[in-house]
Amino acid sequence: MCKVVDLQQAVLAKNTTVARLLRSELTARGTTVVNLLSSPGSGKTALLERELLLARERGVTTAALTADLATENDAERLARSGVPVKQVLTDGLCHLEADMLAGHLHDWLPEHTRLLFVENVGNLVCPASYDLGESLRVVLASVTEGEDKPLKYPTAFGLAQLVIVTKTDLAAPAEFDEAAFRANVQQVNPGVEVVLTSVRTGAGVGTLLDRALAAAQGTVPHAPVMARVQA
């Protein structure tokens, strides 16, 4: 008889095991991981650069790892903040996995790093299924992407512990319907916090850092219904 094996399930199960171990190891050394997911062009790098600058001003020991298919452009931008930054080139892979992250952190992550921000590959499909050992998962969407984004990518938004809207200074010309967006987010992830930000005006900047620090201090983040169902 033929034995049918669900390869995707096996891969995800292995990743989950590695992620749990990595989370335990990093927590033991006092490091909290924040996993940032978004579409390409959402403004994720621009916001993260501001948050890293703010963390440095506050004396919070922070590092950032950014993943892309090609180029080191994002790492060069983030490095301007003055915090340790590492670029990971995935050579075509559309997401990071827990063992990849663990390998890149080995012998690189500075001691006493309190917060590690991981800027995942720009993609709301593949990265959504992979736990990286994070303590806080954040999904970002710009006002130019449309209010139905959460409904189009229910796994990404449904597993988020924080949702950030970027480029709100463009909300009027983009005719962004905030109420509709919030309703769509709540449909796939009831109770999750939605934060509005604009790097250009400074609105909402610092909230991501505040939520990351709260997680580092032991505040339990939002528990998505989808995550509880999958568990």
C-alpha positions in Angstrom: 0.0 0.0 0.0 1.1 3.6 -0.7 1.6 5.8 2.3 0.4 9.4 1.7 2.5 12.1 3.5 1.4 15.7 3.7 4.7 17.3 3.0 3.5 20.9 3.9 2.2 19.7 7.2 5.5 17.9 8.0 7.6 21.0 7.1 5.4 23.3 9.2 5.5 20.8 12.1 9.3 20.8 12.0 9.4 24.6 11.8 7.1 24.9 14.8 9.4 22.7 16.9 12.5 24.7 15.9 10.6 27.9 16.6 9.6 26.9 20.1 13.2 26.0 20.9 14.5 29.2 19.5 11.9 31.2 21.4 12.9 29.5 24.6 16.6 30.1 24.0 16.2 33.7 23.2 13.8 34.4 26.1 16.4 32.8 28.4 19.0 35.3 27.2 16.6 38.2 27.6 15.8 38.8 23.9 12.3 39.4 22.5 11.7 38.8 18.8 9.3 40.9 16.8 8.3 39.5 13.4 7.2 42.1 10.9 5.2 41.0 7.8 3.8 43.1 5.0 3.5 43.4 1.2 6.4 44.9 -0.7 6.2 48.7 -0.6 4.2 49.0 2.6 6.6 51.3 4.2 7.8 48.7 6.7 11.5 49.6 6.4 10.8 53.3 6.8 8.8 52.8 10.0 11.3 50.3 11.4 14.2 52.7 10.8 12.3 55.3 12.9 11.6 52.8 15.6 15.2 51.7 15.8 16.4 55.3 16.1 13.9 55.8 18.9 15.0 52.7 20.6 18.6 53.9 20.5 17.6 57.3 21.9 15.8 55.5 24.8 18.8 53.3 25.5 17.1 50.1 24.5 19.6 47.5 23.2 18.1 46.6 19.8 19.1 44.7 16.7 17.5 44.1 13.3 17.6 41.3 10.8 16.1 42.0 7.4 15.3 39.5 4.7 15.0 40.0 0.9 15.3 38.0 -2.3 18.0 40.3 -3.5 20.0 43.5 -2.7 21.1 44.9 0.7 19.2 48.1 0.3 17.0 47.7 3.4 20.0 46.7 5.6 21.9 49.8 4.5 18.9 52.0 5.4 18.3 50.4 8.8 22.0 50.6 9.6 21.7 54.4 9.6 20.0 54.0 13.0 23.3 52.9 14.5 22.0 49.6 15.8 23.4 46.2 14.7 21.8 45.1 11.4 22.1 41.9 9.4 20.9 41.3 5.8 19.7 37.9 4.8 19.4 37.1 1.1 17.0 34.3 0.5 18.0 33.6 -3.1 14.4 33.3 -4.2 12.8 31.8 -1.1 9.6 33.8 -0.3 9.9 33.6 3.5 12.1 33.0 6.4 12.0 29.8 8.5 12.9 29.3 12.1 16.0 27.2 11.4 17.2 29.9 8.9 16.8 32.6 11.5 18.6 30.5 14.1 21.5 30.0 11.8 21.9 33.6 11.0 21.6 34.6 14.7 24.4 32.2 15.7 27.6 34.2 16.4 26.0 37.4 15.3 23.3 38.6 17.7 25.0 40.8 20.2 24.8 39.9 23.9 22.2 41.6 26.0 20.1 42.5 22.9 16.7 43.2 24.4 14.7 43.5 21.2 15.3 41.8 17.8 13.2 43.1 15.0 12.9 40.7 12.1 11.8 42.3 8.8 10.5 39.3 6.9 10.4 39.0 3.1 7.8 41.3 1.5 5.0 38.9 1.1 1.7 38.2 2.9 1.3 34.6 1.8 4.3 32.3 2.6 5.6 34.1 5.7 2.2 33.9 7.4 2.5 30.2 8.0 6.0 30.2 9.6 6.6 30.9 13.3 10.1 32.3 13.7 10.2 32.1 17.5 8.8 35.6 17.8 7.0 36.9 20.9 5.1 39.5 18.9 3.9 39.2 15.3 3.0 42.4 13.5 1.4 42.8 10.1 1.6 46.1 8.3 -0.5 47.5 5.5 -0.4 50.9 3.8 -3.5 53.0 3.1 -2.7 52.7 -0.6 -3.3 48.9 -0.5 -7.0 48.9 -0.1 -9.4 48.3 2.8 -10.0 44.6 1.7 -6.4 43.6 2.3 -7.3 41.6 5.5 -9.9 39.7 3.7 -7.6 38.8 0.8 -4.9 37.6 3.2 -6.8 36.2 6.1 -4.0 34.0 7.5 -1.5 36.9 7.7 -4.0 39.2 9.4 -5.7 36.5 11.3 -2.5 35.5 13.1 -1.3 39.0 13.8 -0.9 40.2 17.4 -0.8 43.8 16.2 -1.8 45.5 13.0 -0.2 48.7 11.8 -1.5 51.0 9.1 1.2 53.0 7.4 1.4 56.1 5.2 -1.7 57.6 6.8 -0.7 61.0 5.4 -1.9 59.6 2.1 -5.2 58.5 3.4 -7.2 61.3 1.8 -5.8 61.1 -1.7 -6.0 57.3 -1.5 -9.6 57.6 -0.3 -8.8 55.1 2.4 -11.8 54.0 4.4 -10.5 53.5 7.9 -13.8 52.2 9.3 -14.0 49.6 6.6 -10.4 48.5 7.1 -10.9 48.1 10.8 -14.1 46.1 10.3 -12.3 43.8 7.9 -9.5 43.3 10.4 -11.9 42.5 13.1 -13.7 40.0 10.9 -10.6 37.8 10.6 -9.0 38.7 13.9 -11.4 39.9 16.6 -9.9 42.1 19.2 -6.5 42.8 17.6 -5.2 46.3 18.1 -5.0 48.5 14.9 -2.5 51.4 15.0 -2.3 54.2 12.5 1.1 55.6 11.6 2.8 58.0 9.3 6.6 58.3 9.1 6.2 61.6 7.3 4.2 63.3 10.0 5.4 61.2 13.0 1.9 60.0 13.9 1.9 56.8 15.7 5.7 56.4 15.6 7.0 54.8 18.7 3.9 52.6 19.3 5.6 49.6 17.8 8.5 50.0 20.1 6.2 50.4 23.1 4.3 47.2 22.2 7.6 45.4 21.7 8.9 46.5 25.1 5.6 45.6 26.7 6.0 42.0 25.4 9.6 42.0 26.6 8.4 43.0 30.1 5.9 40.1 30.2 2.7 41.6 28.9 0.8 38.9 27.1 0.1 40.0 23.5 -3.2 39.6 21.8 -4.1 35.9 21.3 -5.7 35.5 17.8 -8.6 33.2 17.5 -7.0 31.6 14.4 -3.9 30.7 16.4 -6.0 29.1 19.1 -7.9 27.0 16.5 -4.7 25.9 14.8 -3.1 24.9 18.2 
